[in-house]
Amino acid sequence: MTLHSLPPTQPNQPKTTTETRYMSKILNFLVVLYIKGGVLPWFLAIAVLGFGLSSEYFLSQTNLMGIAMHATYLILVAMAQMLVMLTAGLDLSVGVMIAMTSVTSSLTMGAMWSGHGSGWEAVLIGSVVGLCSCAGIGLVNGIGVAWFRVPPFIMTFGMSSVVLGLALSLTSGIPIYGMPPSFANIFGYGTWFDIPVPILVTLPCIGLMYIFLNWTRIGRYIYAIGGNLRAAQLSGINTKFCLIIAYTVASLFTGIAALLITARLETGESNLGASYPLLSIAACAIGGVSLQGGVGKLSNVVLGAAFLILIQNGMNLMRINSYYQMVVIGALLITAIIAEYLRQRLLKTYVTVAKSK
Amino acid sequence: MKITQNNLQAIATKSSPGRVDQPLLRLRGISKHFFGSPALHEMDFELYAGEVHALFGENGAGKSTLLQLITGDSQPSQGNILINDEVVKIKSVHHAKDLGISAVFQEYTLVPPLTVEENLFLGSNLSTGMFLQKKQLRQWARQTLDRLKFDLKPDQLVMHLSHAQQRMVEIAKAFHSRPAIMVLDEPTAALSGRETTQLFAMIDVLKHEGIGIIYVSHRTSEIFRLSDRVSVLRDGHLVTTQDTNTTTEDQLIEFAFGHRIDSFFPTITAQPGRQLLDVKDLNLANSLVQNVNLTVNAGEIVGVTGLAGSGAADIARACFGLNPMKSGVITYLDDQVYNKDLGINDVTPRAMLDRGMLYLPADRRAEGLVMDHSVRQNISLSSLNLAKFSTGFWVRRKGEKNVMENVSRRLKLNQLSVENVLHHVSGGTQQKVMLAKGFVRDVQLFILDEPTIGVDIDTRAEIYQLMQEFCAAGASILLISSDLSEVANLSHRVYIIHRGQIQTEISGKDISETSLKHHIDQLDLHEVSPP
């Protein structure tokens, strides 16, 4: 029983004109499309149509490339968020992870760079230090959630304060300069065959995450843990280990995003990333990741993140005030959750019908 | 028109004594379509005051749809619903309640941290202004419980009650709104033996109060014990409505499934081999099990049964590493896997799975299956570390697919694909999927905890068939069950557990449903008169 089409209408209905039958067919098709694809295709179609009609520039190649380029950061963080959400968790510390990574990597680079030459050693070691500090935060999150059974919401919320405090004390809130220019030139603004480097970094990351989720045992276990923790334990899965891995891998992806953002800004800042917890959760929700865990497709999350950036870009082109933009993003998140709830109900009715046949 | 218990009497006096002539509820030619395809087809149904009218049929026969229509959860596509001979349109569940229809569904709807009385009055507006009238509520609660002959203190917390008591509180809650019609959907699903008896006593009281009861059950024995009439549904059609005392169990099954179920219990010959599991002097940390000695040999089915809460399941769960142990020795094959004195404790789900043991829990939704995932993912989950499913870190999806083709044939999934999400397949199929976890790995000892709870008769027969296959292949089964006919007909040896201790061991020809019943009834007597 797959979702190819809805069952045909029963023959003894009152006679219908071809027109109404045609209409009901279209309606059926739309319902099936909604059940299968969720809310995202609709959001995307409406956004592209709306912004495309209101601004010629919106659909130009330059603008689309700009959207893709800006979306990379959120895509990386949304993938991290997805990994945690699949385990039925929530990572509210992605924002401060970005801040911390930015601070530690730029401090290290600044300290290591002599001021001459390309400074690739400084970039390399700075990046590694940044990623390690980020992974450390993820590890602590994972240990807290897995071993001490702190609810993920509290664990990552608490860590947000801890890490932000540390990052601020490291910098006294002042931006950090003194990184090798090559860092910004390559990872912030560099291109290769006209493709911005952040995109070139993000694409393999998407591939890696796809393989991790779909082709490795741990990936499968992470889905199972979120779907039903008890069943996973009874299946002999080391759930604690898998949870820690999930939080740590997630923090690594966030760390990569943080390095790219730092390169783009050419400074290390402790006040970066504050909008990312909400944006990444919104991207996952719009992409159909279940808040209860265990359900979610990577491709949809990537599209969900791209969609949010596209919306922001479109609103910028229409000169919509950034305060109103906040209103729109929050409303979209809530709408996505409601739409998902409706989809589940439709699906249930649909399957009841299919089963009774 | 609203019918309540207050005017039930009036309705009764209008008509002849004995059975009331005018039905409380009548459905005339009710049909329900979803997306244009019928789920219920021109159904007629009548319910009289003081009658228990049972609904019987397999999953997907239309019982749930019918209940939805009666309780206002959805509206019929065609046909009329009449209450006291007046056509009504039941707009919502709330509206149904106003009309005097109260339902108790399978899901628990109580709030565990609240007391019995708080739960009874939850949702009913019994306050003056902002404040609850606590004294008055206590009195009302007492009256309701007394009227139902339900021996319970109103200030007890619901979370401290047994499953049966919770179910009965739910019925009391539904009863409290003074309904004329009550719908009970599989009220005994999670209950066993004695608890069921308590519940039936309560239903008898409801009947005497003149309430019309619609009773849905898979268990024919309950239908014969309780109901006055029974309606059988199949494929969305009403097959027949019969007086219960003029029909037989075989007839009912034939009506519901369209064919007889031959050899319901397969004959499984025991071929006892070497000893697989040996439990000696086992004590659990929670003291629910004391000094238990139990053995399972290869190739036999060992039944473990007792009253609810006897500790039968706790023993099994301990052997799979799910219950902390205090003392004792557990030997699997020739390895000591647990020995308190020697400090050995290697009993975890992973370790026991690797040794060839598979525990399948009673509550498949809570512990057994990942409901959001596909049939395929669920079956392979506990075996992903095997070479046919993975090489090191990587999952071999092709290998998995090959294995699944074989599995779906053995499970008789028919047109169902292994990619279906479990939420969307029937309860019976879910149960079979859980058993199929044993297809994809080498299992020497299955521990089945209530394997046929809440499944229809067809699936039940299939599950017994699977158990036969497992045994024929040389595996053994430790069967934990409160269904005595199941234990009696399948087991080669039976342990009867009471209060965490083994009372009796019966084997071979001595095992029969009556002998088990006899032993357990004696336990019941002991229970009533504590030392």
Interface residues (C-beta under 8 A of the other chain):
Chain A: M1 T2 L6 P7 P8 T9 Q10 Q13 N28 N214 W215 T216 R217 I218 G219 R220 Y221 Y223 A224 G227 N228 R230 A231 A232 Q233 L234 S235 G236 I237 N238 S290 Q292 G294 V295 L347 K348 T349 Y350 V351 T352 V353 K355 S356 K357
Chain B: H33 F34 F35 G36 S37 P38 A39 G60 G62 T65 D235 G236 F320 L322 T348 P349 R350 M352 L353 D354 Y359 P361 A366 E367 G368 L369 V370 M371 D372 H373 Q377 L381 S382 L384 N385 S390 F393 W394 V395 R397 Q415 L416 S417 E419 N420 H423 H424 V425 S426 K437
